[in-house]
Amino acid sequence: MIGGISVTQLLILLVIVMLVFGTKRLRNIGSDLGSAVKGFRKGIEEEPESSEPEKIASADKTNAASQNKKENVTVSSPTDTDV
């Protein structure tokens, strides 16, 4: 029993899905899903180059500092429609 669904209910559901979609279409969907998962895992496992994180970190610090300055300067007073 998985989350309130028994094995017999899963088998009945599988038979209905096979009747609706057909085995060939299910095989295609399964292979497409498998290749998508493989591609996702490959993308996650690839390590970025060692110099890139330093560039990204310094760029983030620069952007954050400039955004803080802009936020302090562009503070506006509330209007009647804001209240």
PDB file of N, CA, C and O in Angstrom:
ATOM      1  N   MET A   1       0.850  -1.182   0.000  1.00  0.00           N
ATOM      2  CA  MET A   1       0.000   0.000   0.000  1.00  0.00           C
ATOM      3  C   MET A   1       0.890   1.238   0.000  1.00  0.00           C
ATOM      4  O   MET A   1       1.618   1.488   0.961  1.00  0.00           O
ATOM      5  N   ILE A   2       0.829   1.996  -1.063  1.00  0.00           N
ATOM      6  CA  ILE A   2       1.652   3.196  -1.214  1.00  0.00           C
ATOM      7  C   ILE A   2       0.731   4.403  -1.222  1.00  0.00           C
ATOM      8  O   ILE A   2       0.016   4.625  -2.199  1.00  0.00           O
ATOM      9  N   GLY A   3       0.735   5.182  -0.156  1.00  0.00           N
ATOM     10  CA  GLY A   3      -0.074   6.396  -0.124  1.00  0.00           C
ATOM     11  C   GLY A   3      -1.559   6.154  -0.297  1.00  0.00           C
ATOM     12  O   GLY A   3      -2.247   6.987  -0.887  1.00  0.00           O
ATOM     13  N   GLY A   4      -2.071   5.050   0.194  1.00  0.00           N
ATOM     14  CA  GLY A   4      -3.489   4.758   0.096  1.00  0.00           C
ATOM     15  C   GLY A   4      -3.890   4.021  -1.171  1.00  0.00           C
ATOM     16  O   GLY A   4      -5.079   3.781  -1.384  1.00  0.00           O
ATOM     17  N   ILE A   5      -2.933   3.655  -2.019  1.00  0.00           N
ATOM     18  CA  ILE A   5      -3.229   2.923  -3.250  1.00  0.00           C
ATOM     19  C   ILE A   5      -2.641   1.514  -3.117  1.00  0.00           C
ATOM     20  O   ILE A   5      -1.448   1.352  -2.860  1.00  0.00           O
ATOM     21  N   SER A   6      -3.487   0.506  -3.295  1.00  0.00           N
ATOM     22  CA  SER A   6      -3.012  -0.870  -3.163  1.00  0.00           C
ATOM     23  C   SER A   6      -2.416  -1.352  -4.486  1.00  0.00           C
ATOM     24  O   SER A   6      -2.517  -0.679  -5.511  1.00  0.00           O
ATOM     25  N   VAL A   7      -1.798  -2.521  -4.443  1.00  0.00           N
ATOM     26  CA  VAL A   7      -1.159  -3.096  -5.618  1.00  0.00           C
ATOM     27  C   VAL A   7      -2.194  -3.418  -6.694  1.00  0.00           C
ATOM     28  O   VAL A   7      -1.949  -3.190  -7.879  1.00  0.00           O
ATOM     29  N   THR A   8      -3.347  -3.946  -6.290  1.00  0.00           N
ATOM     30  CA  THR A   8      -4.373  -4.281  -7.277  1.00  0.00           C
ATOM     31  C   THR A   8      -4.898  -3.024  -7.976  1.00  0.00           C
ATOM     32  O   THR A   8      -5.176  -3.055  -9.175  1.00  0.00           O
ATOM     33  N   GLN A   9      -5.033  -1.941  -7.248  1.00  0.00           N
ATOM     34  CA  GLN A   9      -5.482  -0.692  -7.861  1.00  0.00           C
ATOM     35  C   GLN A   9      -4.454  -0.174  -8.856  1.00  0.00           C
ATOM     36  O   GLN A   9      -4.820   0.358  -9.904  1.00  0.00           O
ATOM     37  N   LEU A  10      -3.172  -0.324  -8.539  1.00  0.00           N
ATOM     38  CA  LEU A  10      -2.116   0.081  -9.460  1.00  0.00           C
ATOM     39  C   LEU A  10      -2.135  -0.763 -10.729  1.00  0.00           C
ATOM     40  O   LEU A  10      -1.948  -0.237 -11.826  1.00  0.00           O
ATOM     41  N   LEU A  11      -2.360  -2.065 -10.588  1.00  0.00           N
ATOM     42  CA  LEU A  11      -2.425  -2.947 -11.755  1.00  0.00           C
ATOM     43  C   LEU A  11      -3.617  -2.600 -12.645  1.00  0.00           C
ATOM     44  O   LEU A  11      -3.491  -2.583 -13.869  1.00  0.00           O
ATOM     45  N   ILE A  12      -4.766  -2.327 -12.043  1.00  0.00           N
ATOM     46  CA  ILE A  12      -5.945  -1.937 -12.810  1.00  0.00           C
ATOM     47  C   ILE A  12      -5.683  -0.626 -13.541  1.00  0.00           C
ATOM     48  O   ILE A  12      -6.059  -0.483 -14.704  1.00  0.00           O
ATOM     49  N   LEU A  13      -5.051   0.317 -12.883  1.00  0.00           N
ATOM     50  CA  LEU A  13      -4.710   1.594 -13.503  1.00  0.00           C
ATOM     51  C   LEU A  13      -3.746   1.397 -14.670  1.00  0.00           C
ATOM     52  O   LEU A  13      -3.891   2.039 -15.710  1.00  0.00           O
ATOM     53  N   LEU A  14      -2.764   0.514 -14.502  1.00  0.00           N
ATOM     54  CA  LEU A  14      -1.808   0.223 -15.570  1.00  0.00           C
ATOM     55  C   LEU A  14      -2.501  -0.380 -16.788  1.00  0.00           C
ATOM     56  O   LEU A  14      -2.189  -0.012 -17.920  1.00  0.00           O
ATOM     57  N   VAL A  15      -3.435  -1.298 -16.568  1.00  0.00           N
ATOM     58  CA  VAL A  15      -4.170  -1.910 -17.674  1.00  0.00           C
ATOM     59  C   VAL A  15      -5.002  -0.858 -18.415  1.00  0.00           C
ATOM     60  O   VAL A  15      -5.044  -0.860 -19.645  1.00  0.00           O
ATOM     61  N   ILE A  16      -5.656   0.030 -17.684  1.00  0.00           N
ATOM     62  CA  ILE A  16      -6.468   1.074 -18.316  1.00  0.00           C
ATOM     63  C   ILE A  16      -5.584   2.015 -19.141  1.00  0.00           C
ATOM     64  O   ILE A  16      -5.946   2.384 -20.258  1.00  0.00           O
ATOM     65  N   VAL A  17      -4.437   2.399 -18.597  1.00  0.00           N
ATOM     66  CA  VAL A  17      -3.520   3.282 -19.318  1.00  0.00           C
ATOM     67  C   VAL A  17      -3.016   2.602 -20.581  1.00  0.00           C
ATOM     68  O   VAL A  17      -2.908   3.242 -21.628  1.00  0.00           O
ATOM     69  N   MET A  18      -2.703   1.301 -20.494  1.00  0.00           N
ATOM     70  CA  MET A  18      -2.248   0.564 -21.677  1.00  0.00           C
ATOM     71  C   MET A  18      -3.330   0.483 -22.737  1.00  0.00           C
ATOM     72  O   MET A  18      -3.033   0.558 -23.930  1.00  0.00           O
ATOM     73  N   LEU A  19      -4.582   0.330 -22.321  1.00  0.00           N
ATOM     74  CA  LEU A  19      -5.678   0.282 -23.281  1.00  0.00           C
ATOM     75  C   LEU A  19      -5.901   1.636 -23.954  1.00  0.00           C
ATOM     76  O   LEU A  19      -6.203   1.698 -25.145  1.00  0.00           O
ATOM     77  N   VAL A  20      -5.756   2.691 -23.208  1.00  0.00           N
ATOM     78  CA  VAL A  20      -6.000   4.027 -23.749  1.00  0.00           C
ATOM     79  C   VAL A  20      -4.872   4.458 -24.686  1.00  0.00           C
ATOM     80  O   VAL A  20      -5.137   4.898 -25.805  1.00  0.00           O
ATOM     81  N   PHE A  21      -3.625   4.336 -24.247  1.00  0.00           N
ATOM     82  CA  PHE A  21      -2.496   4.845 -25.015  1.00  0.00           C
ATOM     83  C   PHE A  21      -1.868   3.821 -25.946  1.00  0.00           C
ATOM     84  O   PHE A  21      -1.337   4.191 -26.993  1.00  0.00           O
ATOM     85  N   GLY A  22      -1.916   2.563 -25.598  1.00  0.00           N
ATOM     86  CA  GLY A  22      -1.259   1.540 -26.405  1.00  0.00           C
ATOM     87  C   GLY A  22       0.185   1.367 -25.965  1.00  0.00           C
ATOM     88  O   GLY A  22       0.798   2.280 -25.411  1.00  0.00           O
ATOM     89  N   THR A  23       0.720   0.167 -26.226  1.00  0.00           N
ATOM     90  CA  THR A  23       2.066  -0.138 -25.730  1.00  0.00           C
ATOM     91  C   THR A  23       3.146   0.621 -26.486  1.00  0.00           C
ATOM     92  O   THR A  23       4.156   1.009 -25.898  1.00  0.00           O
ATOM     93  N   LYS A  24       2.943   0.838 -27.787  1.00  0.00           N
ATOM     94  CA  LYS A  24       3.966   1.540 -28.569  1.00  0.00           C
ATOM     95  C   LYS A  24       4.120   2.986 -28.105  1.00  0.00           C
ATOM     96  O   LYS A  24       5.236   3.485 -27.958  1.00  0.00           O
ATOM     97  N   ARG A  25       3.005   3.645 -27.879  1.00  0.00           N
ATOM     98  CA  ARG A  25       3.060   5.038 -27.426  1.00  0.00           C
ATOM     99  C   ARG A  25       3.656   5.136 -26.017  1.00  0.00           C
ATOM    100  O   ARG A  25       4.429   6.051 -25.731  1.00  0.00           O
ATOM    101  N   LEU A  26       3.297   4.197 -25.142  1.00  0.00           N
ATOM    102  CA  LEU A  26       3.865   4.197 -23.791  1.00  0.00           C
ATOM    103  C   LEU A  26       5.373   3.971 -23.837  1.00  0.00           C
ATOM    104  O   LEU A  26       6.113   4.574 -23.060  1.00  0.00           O
ATOM    105  N   ARG A  27       5.834   3.107 -24.740  1.00  0.00           N
ATOM    106  CA  ARG A  27       7.265   2.852 -24.885  1.00  0.00           C
ATOM    107  C   ARG A  27       7.979   4.127 -25.320  1.00  0.00           C
ATOM    108  O   ARG A  27       9.048   4.453 -24.805  1.00  0.00           O
ATOM    109  N   ASN A  28       7.381   4.847 -26.273  1.00  0.00           N
ATOM    110  CA  ASN A  28       7.965   6.105 -26.738  1.00  0.00           C
ATOM    111  C   ASN A  28       8.010   7.152 -25.619  1.00  0.00           C
ATOM    112  O   ASN A  28       9.008   7.853 -25.456  1.00  0.00           O
ATOM    113  N   ILE A  29       6.929   7.247 -24.859  1.00  0.00           N
ATOM    114  CA  ILE A  29       6.885   8.195 -23.749  1.00  0.00           C
ATOM    115  C   ILE A  29       7.943   7.839 -22.711  1.00  0.00           C
ATOM    116  O   ILE A  29       8.614   8.724 -22.179  1.00  0.00           O
ATOM    117  N   GLY A  30       8.095   6.545 -22.420  1.00  0.00           N
ATOM    118  CA  GLY A  30       9.096   6.103 -21.448  1.00  0.00           C
ATOM    119  C   GLY A  30      10.509   6.402 -21.899  1.00  0.00           C
ATOM    120  O   GLY A  30      11.335   6.842 -21.099  1.00  0.00           O
ATOM    121  N   SER A  31      10.799   6.169 -23.169  1.00  0.00           N
ATOM    122  CA  SER A  31      12.156   6.444 -23.660  1.00  0.00           C
ATOM    123  C   SER A  31      12.435   7.944 -23.684  1.00  0.00           C
ATOM    124  O   SER A  31      13.546   8.374 -23.376  1.00  0.00           O
ATOM    125  N   ASP A  32      11.433   8.739 -24.047  1.00  0.00           N
ATOM    126  CA  ASP A  32      11.607  10.191 -24.035  1.00  0.00           C
ATOM    127  C   ASP A  32      11.834  10.703 -22.615  1.00  0.00           C
ATOM    128  O   ASP A  32      12.679  11.568 -22.384  1.00  0.00           O
ATOM    129  N   LEU A  33      11.083  10.168 -21.684  1.00  0.00           N
ATOM    130  CA  LEU A  33      11.244  10.575 -20.287  1.00  0.00           C
ATOM    131  C   LEU A  33      12.605  10.159 -19.752  1.00  0.00           C
ATOM    132  O   LEU A  33      13.243  10.915 -19.020  1.00  0.00           O
ATOM    133  N   GLY A  34      13.055   8.955 -20.116  1.00  0.00           N
ATOM    134  CA  GLY A  34      14.371   8.484 -19.678  1.00  0.00           C
ATOM    135  C   GLY A  34      15.499   9.335 -20.231  1.00  0.00           C
ATOM    136  O   GLY A  34      16.447   9.648 -19.511  1.00  0.00           O
ATOM    137  N   SER A  35      15.414   9.713 -21.500  1.00  0.00           N
ATOM    138  CA  SER A  35      16.470  10.553 -22.078  1.00  0.00           C
ATOM    139  C   SER A  35      16.446  11.951 -21.471  1.00  0.00           C
ATOM    140  O   SER A  35      17.495  12.580 -21.328  1.00  0.00           O
ATOM    141  N   ALA A  36      15.265  12.443 -21.116  1.00  0.00           N
ATOM    142  CA  ALA A  36      15.183  13.749 -20.466  1.00  0.00           C
ATOM    143  C   ALA A  36      15.833  13.717 -19.088  1.00  0.00           C
ATOM    144  O   ALA A  36      16.530  14.658 -18.707  1.00  0.00           O
ATOM    145  N   VAL A  37      15.608  12.646 -18.345  1.00  0.00           N
ATOM    146  CA  VAL A  37      16.216  12.516 -17.016  1.00  0.00           C
ATOM    147  C   VAL A  37      17.730  12.394 -17.137  1.00  0.00           C
ATOM    148  O   VAL A  37      18.462  12.988 -16.344  1.00  0.00           O
ATOM    149  N   LYS A  38      18.211  11.630 -18.123  1.00  0.00           N
ATOM    150  CA  LYS A  38      19.659  11.503 -18.334  1.00  0.00           C
ATOM    151  C   LYS A  38      20.278  12.851 -18.668  1.00  0.00           C
ATOM    152  O   LYS A  38      21.336  13.199 -18.143  1.00  0.00           O
ATOM    153  N   GLY A  39      19.630  13.605 -19.531  1.00  0.00           N
ATOM    154  CA  GLY A  39      20.135  14.929 -19.884  1.00  0.00           C
ATOM    155  C   GLY A  39      20.157  15.865 -18.697  1.00  0.00           C
ATOM    156  O   GLY A  39      21.090  16.652 -18.537  1.00  0.00           O
ATOM    157  N   PHE A  40      19.123  15.785 -17.855  1.00  0.00           N
ATOM    158  CA  PHE A  40      19.074  16.620 -16.658  1.00  0.00           C
ATOM    159  C   PHE A  40      20.199  16.259 -15.699  1.00  0.00           C
ATOM    160  O   PHE A  40      20.872  17.142 -15.166  1.00  0.00           O
ATOM    161  N   ARG A  41      20.405  14.972 -15.479  1.00  0.00           N
ATOM    162  CA  ARG A  41      21.490  14.535 -14.589  1.00  0.00           C
ATOM    163  C   ARG A  41      22.849  14.949 -15.123  1.00  0.00           C
ATOM    164  O   ARG A  41      23.720  15.368 -14.361  1.00  0.00           O
ATOM    165  N   LYS A  42      23.031  14.834 -16.434  1.00  0.00           N
ATOM    166  CA  LYS A  42      24.302  15.224 -17.045  1.00  0.00           C
ATOM    167  C   LYS A  42      24.538  16.720 -16.858  1.00  0.00           C
ATOM    168  O   LYS A  42      25.659  17.143 -16.575  1.00  0.00           O
ATOM    169  N   GLY A  43      23.498  17.510 -17.013  1.00  0.00           N
ATOM    170  CA  GLY A  43      23.616  18.954 -16.810  1.00  0.00           C
ATOM    171  C   GLY A  43      23.932  19.318 -15.380  1.00  0.00           C
ATOM    172  O   GLY A  43      24.676  20.266 -15.129  1.00  0.00           O
ATOM    173  N   ILE A  44      23.372  18.575 -14.433  1.00  0.00           N
ATOM    174  CA  ILE A  44      23.630  18.841 -13.016  1.00  0.00           C
ATOM    175  C   ILE A  44      25.052  18.441 -12.646  1.00  0.00           C
ATOM    176  O   ILE A  44      25.712  19.145 -11.881  1.00  0.00           O
ATOM    177  N   GLU A  45      25.533  17.318 -13.181  1.00  0.00           N
ATOM    178  CA  GLU A  45      26.843  16.804 -12.795  1.00  0.00           C
ATOM    179  C   GLU A  45      28.002  17.589 -13.394  1.00  0.00           C
ATOM    180  O   GLU A  45      29.108  17.546 -12.855  1.00  0.00           O
ATOM    181  N   GLU A  46      27.779  18.312 -14.503  1.00  0.00           N
ATOM    182  CA  GLU A  46      28.863  19.062 -15.116  1.00  0.00           C
ATOM    183  C   GLU A  46      29.294  20.191 -14.184  1.00  0.00           C
ATOM    184  O   GLU A  46      28.475  20.987 -13.726  1.00  0.00           O
ATOM    185  N   GLU A  47      30.584  20.241 -13.917  1.00  0.00           N
ATOM    186  CA  GLU A  47      31.130  21.257 -13.045  1.00  0.00           C
ATOM    187  C   GLU A  47      31.498  22.488 -13.869  1.00  0.00           C
ATOM    188  O   GLU A  47      32.096  22.349 -14.936  1.00  0.00           O
ATOM    189  N   PRO A  48      31.159  23.675 -13.404  1.00  0.00           N
ATOM    190  CA  PRO A  48      31.612  24.868 -14.113  1.00  0.00           C
ATOM    191  C   PRO A  48      33.116  25.042 -13.924  1.00  0.00           C
ATOM    192  O   PRO A  48      33.691  24.510 -12.974  1.00  0.00           O
ATOM    193  N   GLU A  49      33.749  25.782 -14.823  1.00  0.00           N
ATOM    194  CA  GLU A  49      35.183  25.991 -14.716  1.00  0.00           C
ATOM    195  C   GLU A  49      35.499  26.740 -13.428  1.00  0.00           C
ATOM    196  O   GLU A  49      34.662  27.476 -12.905  1.00  0.00           O
ATOM    197  N   SER A  50      36.720  26.545 -12.917  1.00  0.00           N
ATOM    198  CA  SER A  50      37.078  27.109 -11.622  1.00  0.00           C
ATOM    199  C   SER A  50      37.100  28.632 -11.645  1.00  0.00           C
ATOM    200  O   SER A  50      36.882  29.250 -10.602  1.00  0.00           O
ATOM    201  N   SER A  51      37.353  29.259 -12.783  1.00  0.00           N
ATOM    202  CA  SER A  51      37.416  30.718 -12.830  1.00  0.00           C
ATOM    203  C   SER A  51      36.027  31.350 -12.900  1.00  0.00           C
ATOM    204  O   SER A  51      35.857  32.500 -12.497  1.00  0.00           O
ATOM    205  N   GLU A  52      35.049  30.631 -13.395  1.00  0.00           N
ATOM    206  CA  GLU A  52      33.724  31.200 -13.550  1.00  0.00           C
ATOM    207  C   GLU A  52      33.050  31.563 -12.227  1.00  0.00           C
ATOM    208  O   GLU A  52      32.445  32.633 -12.152  1.00  0.00           O
ATOM    209  N   PRO A  53      33.119  30.731 -11.173  1.00  0.00           N
ATOM    210  CA  PRO A  53      32.465  31.127  -9.926  1.00  0.00           C
ATOM    211  C   PRO A  53      33.037  32.415  -9.345  1.00  0.00           C
ATOM    212  O   PRO A  53      32.306  33.197  -8.737  1.00  0.00           O
ATOM    213  N   GLU A  54      34.336  32.644  -9.524  1.00  0.00           N
ATOM    214  CA  GLU A  54      34.918  33.876  -9.014  1.00  0.00           C
ATOM    215  C   GLU A  54      34.356  35.068  -9.760  1.00  0.00           C
ATOM    216  O   GLU A  54      34.065  36.097  -9.150  1.00  0.00           O
ATOM    217  N   LYS A  55      34.200  34.948 -11.063  1.00  0.00           N
ATOM    218  CA  LYS A  55      33.641  36.032 -11.859  1.00  0.00           C
ATOM    219  C   LYS A  55      32.200  36.287 -11.470  1.00  0.00           C
ATOM    220  O   LYS A  55      31.776  37.436 -11.346  1.00  0.00           O
ATOM    221  N   ILE A  56      31.458  35.226 -11.279  1.00  0.00           N
ATOM    222  CA  ILE A  56      30.052  35.365 -10.920  1.00  0.00           C
ATOM    223  C   ILE A  56      29.918  36.005  -9.552  1.00  0.00           C
ATOM    224  O   ILE A  56      29.076  36.884  -9.364  1.00  0.00           O
ATOM    225  N   ALA A  57      30.736  35.580  -8.585  1.00  0.00           N
ATOM    226  CA  ALA A  57      30.650  36.120  -7.237  1.00  0.00           C
ATOM    227  C   ALA A  57      30.991  37.606  -7.221  1.00  0.00           C
ATOM    228  O   ALA A  57      30.315  38.383  -6.547  1.00  0.00           O
ATOM    229  N   SER A  58      32.028  38.014  -7.951  1.00  0.00           N
ATOM    230  CA  SER A  58      32.396  39.421  -7.964  1.00  0.00           C
ATOM    231  C   SER A  58      31.337  40.251  -8.688  1.00  0.00           C
ATOM    232  O   SER A  58      31.069  41.386  -8.294  1.00  0.00           O
ATOM    233  N   ALA A  59      30.735  39.700  -9.738  1.00  0.00           N
ATOM    234  CA  ALA A  59      29.678  40.411 -10.455  1.00  0.00           C
ATOM    235  C   ALA A  59      28.447  40.557  -9.575  1.00  0.00           C
ATOM    236  O   ALA A  59      27.793  41.600  -9.604  1.00  0.00           O
ATOM    237  N   ASP A  60      28.116  39.531  -8.790  1.00  0.00           N
ATOM    238  CA  ASP A  60      26.971  39.603  -7.889  1.00  0.00           C
ATOM    239  C   ASP A  60      27.181  40.672  -6.824  1.00  0.00           C
ATOM    240  O   ASP A  60      26.254  41.410  -6.490  1.00  0.00           O
ATOM    241  N   LYS A  61      28.404  40.758  -6.288  1.00  0.00           N
ATOM    242  CA  LYS A  61      28.698  41.771  -5.273  1.00  0.00           C
ATOM    243  C   LYS A  61      28.557  43.166  -5.854  1.00  0.00           C
ATOM    244  O   LYS A  61      28.010  44.059  -5.206  1.00  0.00           O
ATOM    245  N   THR A  62      29.046  43.360  -7.067  1.00  0.00           N
ATOM    246  CA  THR A  62      28.964  44.668  -7.707  1.00  0.00           C
ATOM    247  C   THR A  62      27.511  45.032  -7.983  1.00  0.00           C
ATOM    248  O   THR A  62      27.104  46.168  -7.740  1.00  0.00           O
ATOM    249  N   ASN A  63      26.730  44.091  -8.481  1.00  0.00           N
ATOM    250  CA  ASN A  63      25.317  44.349  -8.765  1.00  0.00           C
ATOM    251  C   ASN A  63      24.546  44.631  -7.486  1.00  0.00           C
ATOM    252  O   ASN A  63      23.691  45.516  -7.465  1.00  0.00           O
ATOM    253  N   ALA A  64      24.832  43.896  -6.424  1.00  0.00           N
ATOM    254  CA  ALA A  64      24.133  44.096  -5.155  1.00  0.00           C
ATOM    255  C   ALA A  64      24.441  45.479  -4.590  1.00  0.00           C
ATOM    256  O   ALA A  64      23.546  46.151  -4.076  1.00  0.00           O
ATOM    257  N   ALA A  65      25.696  45.908  -4.679  1.00  0.00           N
ATOM    258  CA  ALA A  65      26.070  47.225  -4.161  1.00  0.00           C
ATOM    259  C   ALA A  65      25.380  48.329  -4.954  1.00  0.00           C
ATOM    260  O   ALA A  65      24.901  49.299  -4.367  1.00  0.00           O
ATOM    261  N   SER A  66      25.322  48.199  -6.262  1.00  0.00           N
ATOM    262  CA  SER A  66      24.678  49.230  -7.077  1.00  0.00           C
ATOM    263  C   SER A  66      23.170  49.247  -6.847  1.00  0.00           C
ATOM    264  O   SER A  66      22.558  50.315  -6.877  1.00  0.00           O
ATOM    265  N   GLN A  67      22.564  48.090  -6.620  1.00  0.00           N
ATOM    266  CA  GLN A  67      21.128  48.041  -6.347  1.00  0.00           C
ATOM    267  C   GLN A  67      20.813  48.684  -5.007  1.00  0.00           C
ATOM    268  O   GLN A  67      19.789  49.354  -4.874  1.00  0.00           O
ATOM    269  N   ASN A  68      21.672  48.494  -4.008  1.00  0.00           N
ATOM    270  CA  ASN A  68      21.451  49.110  -2.703  1.00  0.00           C
ATOM    271  C   ASN A  68      21.505  50.620  -2.812  1.00  0.00           C
ATOM    272  O   ASN A  68      20.703  51.312  -2.184  1.00  0.00           O
ATOM    273  N   LYS A  69      22.436  51.148  -3.598  1.00  0.00           N
ATOM    274  CA  LYS A  69      22.535  52.590  -3.777  1.00  0.00           C
ATOM    275  C   LYS A  69      21.293  53.117  -4.474  1.00  0.00           C
ATOM    276  O   LYS A  69      20.773  54.165  -4.090  1.00  0.00           O
ATOM    277  N   LYS A  70      20.804  52.413  -5.494  1.00  0.00           N
ATOM    278  CA  LYS A  70      19.620  52.838  -6.223  1.00  0.00           C
ATOM    279  C   LYS A  70      18.392  52.813  -5.322  1.00  0.00           C
ATOM    280  O   LYS A  70      17.555  53.712  -5.400  1.00  0.00           O
ATOM    281  N   GLU A  71      18.273  51.806  -4.476  1.00  0.00           N
ATOM    282  CA  GLU A  71      17.120  51.695  -3.585  1.00  0.00           C
ATOM    283  C   GLU A  71      17.087  52.844  -2.595  1.00  0.00           C
ATOM    284  O   GLU A  71      16.017  53.372  -2.294  1.00  0.00           O
ATOM    285  N   ASN A  72      18.239  53.237  -2.088  1.00  0.00           N
ATOM    286  CA  ASN A  72      18.289  54.331  -1.127  1.00  0.00           C
ATOM    287  C   ASN A  72      17.931  55.657  -1.785  1.00  0.00           C
ATOM    288  O   ASN A  72      17.337  56.517  -1.135  1.00  0.00           O
ATOM    289  N   VAL A  73      18.266  55.839  -3.026  1.00  0.00           N
ATOM    290  CA  VAL A  73      18.033  57.100  -3.714  1.00  0.00           C
ATOM    291  C   VAL A  73      16.604  57.206  -4.201  1.00  0.00           C
ATOM    292  O   VAL A  73      16.037  58.299  -4.170  1.00  0.00           O
ATOM    293  N   THR A  74      15.999  56.125  -4.648  1.00  0.00           N
ATOM    294  CA  THR A  74      14.693  56.180  -5.294  1.00  0.00           C
ATOM    295  C   THR A  74      13.530  55.886  -4.351  1.00  0.00           C
ATOM    296  O   THR A  74      12.501  55.378  -4.797  1.00  0.00           O
ATOM    297  N   VAL A  75      13.660  56.185  -3.085  1.00  0.00           N
ATOM    298  CA  VAL A  75      12.558  55.975  -2.149  1.00  0.00           C
ATOM    299  C   VAL A  75      11.559  57.117  -2.340  1.00  0.00           C
ATOM    300  O   VAL A  75      11.927  58.290  -2.280  1.00  0.00           O
ATOM    301  N   SER A  76      10.301  56.765  -2.568  1.00  0.00           N
ATOM    302  CA  SER A  76       9.285  57.784  -2.798  1.00  0.00           C
ATOM    303  C   SER A  76       8.305  57.807  -1.636  1.00  0.00           C
ATOM    304  O   SER A  76       8.139  56.820  -0.920  1.00  0.00           O
ATOM    305  N   SER A  77       7.664  58.948  -1.464  1.00  0.00           N
ATOM    306  CA  SER A  77       6.679  59.060  -0.387  1.00  0.00           C
ATOM    307  C   SER A  77       5.358  58.469  -0.858  1.00  0.00           C
ATOM    308  O   SER A  77       5.060  58.511  -2.052  1.00  0.00           O
ATOM    309  N   PRO A  78       4.557  57.917   0.057  1.00  0.00           N
ATOM    310  CA  PRO A  78       3.282  57.300  -0.336  1.00  0.00           C
ATOM    311  C   PRO A  78       2.289  58.355  -0.821  1.00  0.00           C
ATOM    312  O   PRO A  78       2.269  59.479  -0.319  1.00  0.00           O
ATOM    313  N   THR A  79       1.488  57.990  -1.777  1.00  0.00           N
ATOM    314  CA  THR A  79       0.446  58.884  -2.275  1.00  0.00           C
ATOM    315  C   THR A  79      -0.901  58.431  -1.755  1.00  0.00           C
ATOM    316  O   THR A  79      -0.996  57.434  -1.039  1.00  0.00           O
ATOM    317  N   ASP A  80      -1.915  59.145  -2.104  1.00  0.00           N
ATOM    318  CA  ASP A  80      -3.268  58.798  -1.618  1.00  0.00           C
ATOM    319  C   ASP A  80      -3.709  57.444  -2.154  1.00  0.00           C
ATOM    320  O   ASP A  80      -4.438  56.724  -1.471  1.00  0.00           O
ATOM    321  N   THR A  81      -3.288  57.084  -3.350  1.00  0.00           N
ATOM    322  CA  THR A  81      -3.688  55.791  -3.919  1.00  0.00           C
ATOM    323  C   THR A  81      -2.964  54.632  -3.274  1.00  0.00           C
ATOM    324  O   THR A  81      -3.476  53.512  -3.287  1.00  0.00           O
ATOM    325  N   ASP A  82      -1.767  54.864  -2.698  1.00  0.00           N
ATOM    326  CA  ASP A  82      -1.022  53.805  -2.034  1.00  0.00           C
ATOM    327  C   ASP A  82      -1.600  53.455  -0.683  1.00  0.00           C
ATOM    328  O   ASP A  82      -1.430  52.324  -0.228  1.00  0.00           O
ATOM    329  N   VAL A  83      -2.268  54.369  -0.029  1.00  0.00           N
ATOM    330  CA  VAL A  83      -2.735  54.142   1.321  1.00  0.00           C
ATOM    331  C   VAL A  83      -4.028  53.425   1.361  1.00  0.00           C
ATOM    332  O   VAL A  83      -4.554  53.158   2.442  1.00  0.00           O
TER     333      VAL A  83
END
